[in-house]
Amino acid sequence: MDDVAGCRLIFPNISDLYAFRGTFHRARFNHKRRNDIDKYDYIKQPKPTGYKGIHDVYVYDVNSATGKHLKGLMVEIQYRTKIQHAWATAVEVIGFITESQPKFQEGDTRYQDAMALASEILARAFESTHGPFPHKEGIELVRDFLRLDKELKLLKTLQGLNSADSIVSTNRNSILIFSPSGDLEIKTYRDAPEALRALFQLEKEHPEKDIVLVRADTSEEVRFAFKNYFSDAQDFVHLVEEGCQVLSGAPMVDKTAVLTALNKNRLKK
């Protein structure tokens, strides 16, 4: 986040993402983009961690007297595909449930390595692009990832997490409260002013907690956008398993057997 305001947009695929971004750049408004078009394009140039997505930073402009004090505020817009969002969610969940932070390259480096390999697997299998290991053979990628997964029990751990109960409410304003211990509390409100008042009060009373206000038409939309709060990495697990199958040509029913076969070079490239 470049400043105190931001927006994340999630797209079905890369072509839709770039098409929307191109249209948005041609929009007629006074907000000015600070960055060159490719500066924060982490799809073309993925981060070493495996992070993929695109960021644009705008300088907010407003002519109204009431909004004058907001003029000059930096607003960051993040663009991701569903595949990239699944990966980024898993990285954040790992940060919640372990003592490592692969997102910031802190802690056990095996988590960083596993997620970087997973990023490359997903990019090749589903998006016809590359991650941080463009020169590795597909078989090598799968073998290296499964070795780390066997040590860390990463996919099994993520698969076994219990996500929080669904939000059952007709209210469209929700506050998600994530405690340092990993517990999630959800409060819902009928209108935005009431929710904002509650947000400011909760932030004041609980500075140690991660608190976010969300507006969405359905519970499913909240869960999709904030899967990390629900410890929901199921999409990532399924995608990685399928990606390994695509690149190795072998079903992931028994990962140990697949790893053994890969080590013996029994599987075709």
C-alpha positions in Angstrom: 0.0 0.0 0.0 1.5 3.3 -1.1 -0.6 5.4 1.1 -3.8 5.2 3.2 -6.3 4.4 0.4 -6.4 1.4 -1.9 -8.5 -0.7 -4.2 -8.0 -4.3 -5.3 -9.6 -5.6 -8.5 -9.7 -9.4 -9.3 -10.2 -10.7 -12.9 -10.9 -14.1 -14.4 -7.8 -14.0 -16.5 -4.8 -11.9 -17.6 -6.3 -10.7 -20.9 -9.3 -9.3 -19.0 -7.0 -7.6 -16.5 -4.9 -5.8 -19.1 -8.0 -4.9 -21.1 -9.6 -3.2 -18.1 -6.4 -1.5 -17.1 -6.0 -0.1 -20.6 -9.5 1.3 -20.6 -9.0 2.7 -17.1 -5.8 4.5 -18.1 -7.7 6.2 -20.9 -10.5 7.4 -18.6 -11.2 11.1 -18.5 -10.7 12.1 -14.9 -8.3 14.5 -13.1 -6.5 11.9 -10.9 -2.9 11.5 -12.1 -1.1 8.2 -12.3 2.4 8.6 -10.8 4.1 5.5 -12.1 5.2 4.4 -15.6 3.0 1.8 -17.1 5.4 -1.1 -16.5 7.0 0.0 -13.2 4.8 -2.1 -10.9 3.8 -4.8 -13.5 4.7 -7.9 -11.5 3.0 -10.1 -14.1 5.7 -9.3 -16.7 8.4 -9.2 -14.0 7.3 -11.3 -11.0 8.9 -10.6 -7.6 11.4 -13.2 -6.3 8.8 -14.3 -3.8 6.5 -15.4 -6.6 4.1 -12.4 -6.2 2.3 -11.5 -9.4 -0.1 -8.7 -10.1 0.0 -5.1 -11.1 -0.1 -1.9 -9.0 -0.9 1.7 -10.1 -0.5 4.7 -7.8 -2.7 7.7 -8.4 -2.7 11.2 -7.0 -6.3 11.9 -5.9 -7.8 15.1 -7.3 -11.0 16.8 -6.3 -12.6 20.2 -7.0 -15.3 20.2 -4.4 -14.8 22.4 -1.3 -15.8 19.5 1.1 -13.2 17.2 -0.4 -10.4 19.7 -0.7 -8.5 18.3 2.3 -8.2 15.0 0.4 -6.5 16.4 -2.6 -3.1 14.9 -3.2 -3.8 11.7 -1.3 -2.0 8.7 -2.9 -4.4 5.9 -3.9 -3.1 2.5 -4.9 -5.0 0.2 -7.3 -4.0 -3.5 -7.4 -5.0 -5.8 -10.2 -4.9 -9.6 -9.9 -6.3 -12.6 -11.6 -8.1 -15.3 -9.6 -5.1 -17.5 -9.9 -2.8 -14.8 -8.5 -5.3 -14.0 -5.8 -5.3 -17.7 -4.7 -1.5 -17.7 -4.4 -1.4 -14.4 -2.5 -4.1 -15.6 -0.1 -2.1 -18.7 0.7 1.0 -16.6 1.4 -1.0 -14.6 3.9 -2.5 -17.6 5.5 1.0 -19.1 6.0 1.9 -15.9 7.8 -1.0 -16.4 10.1 -0.5 -20.0 11.0 3.3 -20.3 11.1 6.2 -18.2 12.5 7.3 -17.4 9.0 6.4 -14.6 6.6 7.2 -15.6 3.1 5.4 -12.5 1.9 8.3 -10.4 3.5 11.0 -13.1 3.1 11.2 -13.6 6.8 11.4 -16.9 8.8 11.9 -20.4 7.5 13.2 -20.0 3.9 11.6 -23.3 2.9 8.2 -21.6 2.9 9.5 -18.8 0.7 11.0 -21.4 -1.7 7.9 -23.5 -1.8 5.6 -20.5 -2.6 8.0 -19.2 -5.2 7.9 -22.7 -6.9 4.1 -22.8 -6.6 3.9 -19.4 -8.3 5.8 -20.7 -11.3 3.7 -23.9 -11.4 0.5 -21.9 -11.4 1.7 -19.4 -14.0 2.7 -22.1 -16.4 -0.2 -24.5 -15.9 -3.0 -21.9 -16.0 -1.9 -18.6 -17.4 0.8 -19.4 -20.0 3.2 -17.1 -18.3 6.2 -17.5 -16.0 7.0 -16.8 -12.4 10.4 -16.4 -10.7 11.9 -19.6 -12.3 11.4 -19.2 -16.0 14.4 -21.5 -16.9 13.4 -24.5 -14.8 12.0 -27.5 -16.5 8.4 -28.4 -15.6 9.4 -31.8 -14.1 12.1 -30.1 -12.0 9.6 -27.5 -10.7 7.2 -30.2 -9.5 9.9 -32.4 -8.0 11.4 -29.4 -6.0 8.0 -28.3 -4.8 6.9 -31.8 -3.7 10.2 -32.2 -1.8 9.5 -29.1 0.2 5.8 -30.0 0.6 6.9 -33.4 2.0 9.1 -31.6 4.6 6.6 -28.8 5.5 3.3 -30.7 5.0 2.2 -27.4 3.4 -0.7 -28.5 1.3 -2.0 -30.9 3.9 -1.9 -28.1 6.6 -3.7 -25.6 4.3 -6.2 -28.2 3.3 -7.0 -29.0 6.9 -7.7 -25.5 8.0 -11.2 -24.8 9.2 -12.5 -21.6 7.7 -14.8 -19.5 9.7 -18.6 -20.0 9.4 -20.3 -18.2 6.6 -21.7 -14.7 7.2 -25.4 -15.1 7.5 -26.9 -11.7 7.2 -28.9 -9.4 4.9 -26.7 -6.5 6.0 -24.2 -5.4 3.4 -21.6 -3.8 5.6 -19.3 -6.2 7.5 -16.4 -5.6 9.8 -13.8 -8.4 9.9 -11.7 -8.5 13.1 -8.7 -10.7 13.0 -6.8 -11.2 16.3 -3.1 -12.0 16.7 -4.1 -15.5 17.8 -5.8 -16.1 14.5 -9.4 -15.9 15.6 -11.9 -14.2 13.3 -14.9 -12.2 14.6 -17.4 -10.8 12.1 -19.9 -7.9 12.8 -22.5 -6.8 10.3 -24.3 -3.5 10.0 -27.3 -2.3 8.0 -25.9 1.0 6.8 -22.5 2.5 6.1 -22.5 5.4 8.7 -23.2 2.9 11.5 -20.4 0.6 10.2 -17.9 3.5 10.0 -18.7 4.6 13.5 -18.2 1.0 14.8 -14.9 0.7 12.8 -13.4 3.8 14.3 -14.4 2.7 17.8 -13.0 -0.8 17.3 -9.7 0.5 15.9 -9.4 2.7 19.0 -10.2 -0.1 21.4 -8.2 -2.8 19.7 -5.0 -1.4 18.1 -3.4 -4.8 18.2 -6.0 -6.4 15.9 -6.3 -6.3 12.1 -9.7 -4.7 11.4 -11.2 -4.1 8.0 -14.6 -2.7 6.8 -16.1 -4.5 3.8 -19.2 -3.7 1.7 -20.6 -6.5 -0.5 -23.9 -7.6 -1.7 -23.4 -11.2 -0.6 -21.5 -13.3 2.0 -19.8 -15.1 -0.8 -18.3 -11.9 -2.1 -16.8 -11.1 1.3 -15.3 -14.5 1.6 -13.8 -14.4 -1.9 -12.2 -11.0 -1.5 -10.9 -11.8 2.0 -10.1 -15.5 1.9 -7.0 -14.8 4.1 -9.2 -13.7 7.0 -11.1 -17.0 6.7 -8.0 -19.1 6.5 -9.4 -20.3 3.3 -6.6 -21.6 1.0 -8.6 -24.3 -0.6 -8.4 -22.8 -4.1 -4.7 -22.6 -3.9 -4.4 -26.3 -2.8 -6.6 -27.5 -5.6 -4.8 -25.3 -8.2 -1.3 -26.4 -7.2 -2.2 -30.1 -7.2 -3.8 -29.7 -10.7 -0.8 -27.6 -11.8 1.6 -30.3 -10.7 -0.4 -32.9 -12.6 -0.4 -30.7 -15.8 3.4 -30.2 -15.7 4.3 -33.8 -14.6 1.7 -35.7 -16.5 1.0 -37.8 -13.4 -2.1 -37.7 -11.1 -1.4 -36.3 -7.6 -3.3 -39.1 -5.8 -0.1 -40.1 -4.0 2.4 -37.3 -3.9 5.1 -39.5 -2.4 4.9 -41.9 -5.2 4.9 -39.1 -7.8 8.0 -37.6 -6.1 9.7 -41.0 -6.2 9.0 -41.4 -9.8 10.2 -38.0 -10.6 13.4 -38.6 -8.8 13.9 -41.7 -10.9 13.1 -39.8 -14.1 10.2 -42.2 -14.9 7.9 -39.5 -16.0 8.1 -37.9 -19.3 8.8 -34.2 -19.7 
